[in-house]
Amino acid sequence: AIDPEGELEEMTKLYGGDFIDLGKGGDFGMINPLEVVLDADEEELKEGMGYAILTRTLQTLKAFMKYYSPDIEEDVLNMFSEIVQATYARFGITFNSDFSRYTVNDFPTFSDVYATIAGKLTSMTEKTRERDIMERLEIKVRPFVNELKYYFNGHTTIDTTNDYLVFNI
């Protein structure tokens, strides 16, 4: 539910829901967009279709970036996906991972993605098209580790399996 006035907080907690105050972020509710949400059924998992889970997560992250920055260019968006995959790999997360074994604290954050970008930029000494794309990506990701860090740069603090979530905007 969306609660612009904060009127549903008591009722949300009374019924065991999570109340996320997007105006405050941090301790008042954090969502890590990089957390892989286990949205496959047992049948898919038994068939070794964990790759579908990560693929959906990457698509969701691209949509998240597009929503945040509607003017983001396709090449920057594709580079974002590559950087996120490289960041996941640093955390041992691959298309073959068993995501049922992960906890909220096992996933990278935007600080980790930013570190991957910074590392890549440092290794790109020549002015190339790829470096230009990476620089534009750095500009798009930088706000998530600066002014938006209290909302999206940390581990999820809410129960994402909860049936009742209220966002105070």
Disulfide bonds with the S-S distance in Angstrom:
none
